[in-house]
Amino acid sequence: MSHAVARLRAERLARSNKPFIARGSRAERCPECRVIATHCLCAWKPRVQADAGVCLLMHDTEPLKPTNTG
């Protein structure tokens, strides 16, 4: 699933001049939720239809932080 935070992260990584190395960045993470793979709950996440929207404001480098689960 490609959600807005994942797209923003990919765009920000594409224009980075150097790798963003932060605490926890070496751990293998779920590509969908960005939580450490052993703690990921995506398999149990319910899928429901909803007509709703969310506006999430972030600093420019926030999508690069490994612990950001937006």
Z-matrix of the N, CA and C atoms (Angstrom, degrees):
N
C 1 1.444
C 2 1.523 1 109.04
N 3 1.302 2 117.80 1 129.94
C 4 1.455 3 121.63 2 178.22
C 5 1.521 4 108.56 3 -104.08
N 6 1.307 5 117.08 4 105.22
C 7 1.452 6 120.75 5 178.40
C 8 1.532 7 109.49 6 -102.12
N 9 1.299 8 117.35 7 172.39
C 10 1.459 9 122.19 8 -173.65
C 11 1.529 10 112.94 9 -59.15
N 12 1.323 11 117.88 10 -38.99
C 13 1.468 12 120.30 11 -179.45
C 14 1.535 13 109.81 12 -66.87
N 15 1.325 14 117.69 13 -38.91
C 16 1.469 15 120.73 14 177.93
C 17 1.525 16 110.72 15 -65.81
N 18 1.332 17 116.79 16 -41.30
C 19 1.469 18 120.14 17 178.23
C 20 1.530 19 110.92 18 -65.92
N 21 1.326 20 117.30 19 -41.02
C 22 1.453 21 121.56 20 177.85
C 23 1.521 22 110.68 21 -63.80
N 24 1.320 23 117.32 22 -40.63
C 25 1.469 24 121.65 23 177.71
C 26 1.519 25 111.09 24 -62.18
N 27 1.329 26 116.67 25 -46.16
C 28 1.469 27 120.78 26 179.96
C 29 1.531 28 111.04 27 -62.28
N 30 1.327 29 116.65 28 -42.42
C 31 1.467 30 120.45 29 178.79
C 32 1.524 31 110.96 30 -63.77
N 33 1.341 32 116.45 31 -43.26
C 34 1.472 33 120.68 32 -179.00
C 35 1.518 34 111.04 33 -67.67
N 36 1.330 35 118.04 34 -38.49
C 37 1.466 36 121.04 35 176.62
C 38 1.525 37 110.93 36 -63.90
N 39 1.331 38 117.36 37 -37.04
C 40 1.460 39 121.92 38 -178.96
C 41 1.531 40 112.08 39 -63.84
N 42 1.316 41 117.14 40 -30.48
C 43 1.464 42 118.49 41 -179.36
C 44 1.531 43 113.53 42 -103.28
N 45 1.325 44 117.26 43 11.98
C 46 1.461 45 121.45 44 176.62
C 47 1.524 46 110.57 45 -73.78
N 48 1.306 47 115.89 46 144.05
C 49 1.462 48 121.15 47 176.32
C 50 1.521 49 111.82 48 -91.56
N 51 1.316 50 116.71 49 -24.05
C 52 1.463 51 121.23 50 -179.41
C 53 1.520 52 108.37 51 -143.84
N 54 1.322 53 117.66 52 158.93
C 55 1.468 54 119.27 53 179.77
C 56 1.518 55 111.39 54 -66.70
N 57 1.318 56 116.17 55 142.51
C 58 1.460 57 121.59 56 176.84
C 59 1.522 58 106.70 57 -89.42
N 60 1.326 59 116.38 58 106.54
C 61 1.462 60 121.35 59 -177.91
C 62 1.517 61 107.77 60 -110.13
N 63 1.308 62 115.57 61 108.10
C 64 1.461 63 121.35 62 -178.59
C 65 1.524 64 109.57 63 -122.64
N 66 1.318 65 115.80 64 168.36
C 67 1.460 66 120.94 65 176.44
C 68 1.531 67 108.26 66 -55.78
N 69 1.311 68 117.41 67 127.36
C 70 1.451 69 121.36 68 178.67
C 71 1.518 70 114.36 69 88.03
N 72 1.327 71 118.33 70 1.25
C 73 1.457 72 119.92 71 -176.03
C 74 1.529 73 113.39 72 -75.89
N 75 1.317 74 118.67 73 -14.80
C 76 1.471 75 121.05 74 -179.76
C 77 1.532 76 112.51 75 -85.34
N 78 1.307 77 116.98 76 -15.29
C 79 1.462 78 121.00 77 -178.44
C 80 1.528 79 110.52 78 -72.54
N 81 1.332 80 116.65 79 143.75
C 82 1.455 81 120.82 80 175.47
C 83 1.520 82 108.38 81 -69.57
N 84 1.340 83 116.49 82 129.96
C 85 1.456 84 121.18 83 -175.66
C 86 1.513 85 111.24 84 -124.84
N 87 1.312 86 116.01 85 150.83
C 88 1.458 87 122.29 86 175.84
C 89 1.531 88 107.74 87 -64.10
N 90 1.323 89 119.11 88 129.87
C 91 1.464 90 120.12 89 -179.79
C 92 1.522 91 113.69 90 -67.82
N 93 1.325 92 117.13 91 -19.80
C 94 1.464 93 119.94 92 -178.30
C 95 1.523 94 112.53 93 -87.06
N 96 1.333 95 117.87 94 -47.88
C 97 1.465 96 120.20 95 -175.33
C 98 1.524 97 113.41 96 -107.20
N 99 1.343 98 118.18 97 -11.27
C 100 1.463 99 124.81 98 178.59
C 101 1.523 100 113.87 99 67.85
N 102 1.318 101 118.77 100 13.98
C 103 1.463 102 122.79 101 175.98
C 104 1.529 103 107.10 102 -87.49
N 105 1.316 104 117.68 103 151.95
C 106 1.463 105 121.16 104 177.89
C 107 1.527 106 108.40 105 -52.37
N 108 1.325 107 116.27 106 134.24
C 109 1.470 108 122.34 107 -171.80
C 110 1.530 109 113.29 108 -51.23
N 111 1.307 110 117.78 109 -37.32
C 112 1.468 111 119.91 110 -178.71
C 113 1.527 112 113.08 111 -71.49
N 114 1.333 113 117.48 112 -15.41
C 115 1.466 114 121.99 113 -179.06
C 116 1.529 115 112.49 114 -110.05
N 117 1.311 116 117.95 115 2.04
C 118 1.457 117 122.86 116 -177.26
C 119 1.532 118 111.31 117 -69.13
N 120 1.322 119 115.69 118 135.65
C 121 1.462 120 121.26 119 179.52
C 122 1.528 121 111.78 120 -113.34
N 123 1.313 122 118.78 121 14.32
C 124 1.467 123 122.38 122 -176.05
C 125 1.532 124 112.97 123 -56.45
N 126 1.309 125 117.56 124 -33.57
C 127 1.472 126 120.33 125 -179.38
C 128 1.526 127 111.87 126 -64.49
N 129 1.325 128 117.40 127 -25.38
C 130 1.465 129 121.03 128 -178.74
C 131 1.527 130 113.16 129 -102.51
N 132 1.330 131 116.65 130 1.96
C 133 1.464 132 120.20 131 -178.50
C 134 1.523 133 110.43 132 -69.59
N 135 1.321 134 117.97 133 126.33
C 136 1.471 135 119.78 134 179.58
C 137 1.525 136 110.80 135 -69.97
N 138 1.309 137 116.58 136 145.71
C 139 1.467 138 122.72 137 176.10
C 140 1.520 139 107.82 138 -107.82
N 141 1.309 140 116.85 139 111.82
C 142 1.460 141 121.15 140 -178.62
C 143 1.521 142 109.59 141 -127.57
N 144 1.310 143 115.34 142 150.07
C 145 1.454 144 121.05 143 175.57
C 146 1.521 145 107.79 144 -84.18
N 147 1.317 146 117.31 145 133.22
C 148 1.458 147 121.38 146 178.36
C 149 1.519 148 109.22 147 -149.99
N 150 1.296 149 115.67 148 146.38
C 151 1.448 150 121.28 149 176.39
C 152 1.525 151 106.82 150 -107.93
N 153 1.335 152 115.70 151 77.46
C 154 1.459 153 121.15 152 -175.67
C 155 1.521 154 109.30 153 -142.41
N 156 1.288 155 116.08 154 160.97
C 157 1.454 156 121.46 155 177.33
C 158 1.514 157 110.51 156 -139.07
N 159 1.319 158 115.74 157 158.03
C 160 1.460 159 121.67 158 179.98
C 161 1.523 160 107.67 159 -136.49
N 162 1.296 161 116.63 160 139.13
C 163 1.461 162 121.86 161 175.15
C 164 1.524 163 107.17 162 -109.51
N 165 1.323 164 117.30 163 116.11
C 166 1.457 165 122.53 164 -177.79
C 167 1.528 166 107.98 165 -113.85
N 168 1.323 167 117.46 166 114.99
C 169 1.458 168 122.36 167 179.87
C 170 1.519 169 109.19 168 -92.73
N 171 1.349 170 115.99 169 132.11
C 172 1.468 171 120.36 170 -177.84
C 173 1.524 172 110.91 171 -135.98
N 174 1.304 173 115.55 172 151.77
C 175 1.462 174 121.78 173 169.83
C 176 1.527 175 107.45 174 -70.30
N 177 1.313 176 117.32 175 157.90
C 178 1.466 177 122.47 176 -175.80
C 179 1.530 178 113.99 177 -53.79
N 180 1.331 179 118.20 178 -40.10
C 181 1.467 180 120.48 179 -176.99
C 182 1.524 181 113.71 180 -93.03
N 183 1.316 182 117.74 181 -3.56
C 184 1.468 183 120.98 182 -177.39
C 185 1.537 184 113.49 183 -56.78
N 186 1.332 185 120.15 184 -41.77
C 187 1.467 186 119.71 185 179.95
C 188 1.529 187 114.19 186 -62.41
N 189 1.340 188 117.12 187 -18.52
C 190 1.464 189 120.58 188 -179.11
C 191 1.530 190 112.45 189 -81.66
N 192 1.295 191 117.42 190 -19.94
C 193 1.466 192 120.42 191 -177.02
C 194 1.520 193 109.59 192 -69.36
N 195 1.314 194 117.24 193 128.77
C 196 1.467 195 120.20 194 -175.14
C 197 1.526 196 114.33 195 -64.38
N 198 1.317 197 117.05 196 -24.85
C 199 1.462 198 119.06 197 -178.09
C 200 1.519 199 112.30 198 -90.03
N 201 1.306 200 118.19 199 0.02
C 202 1.460 201 120.92 200 -179.92
C 203 1.522 202 109.32 201 -76.33
N 204 1.295 203 116.82 202 116.57
C 205 1.450 204 120.76 203 179.05
C 206 1.516 205 111.94 204 -111.89
N 207 1.336 206 115.90 205 9.65
C 208 1.458 207 123.39 206 174.56
C 209 1.470 208 111.53 207 22.01
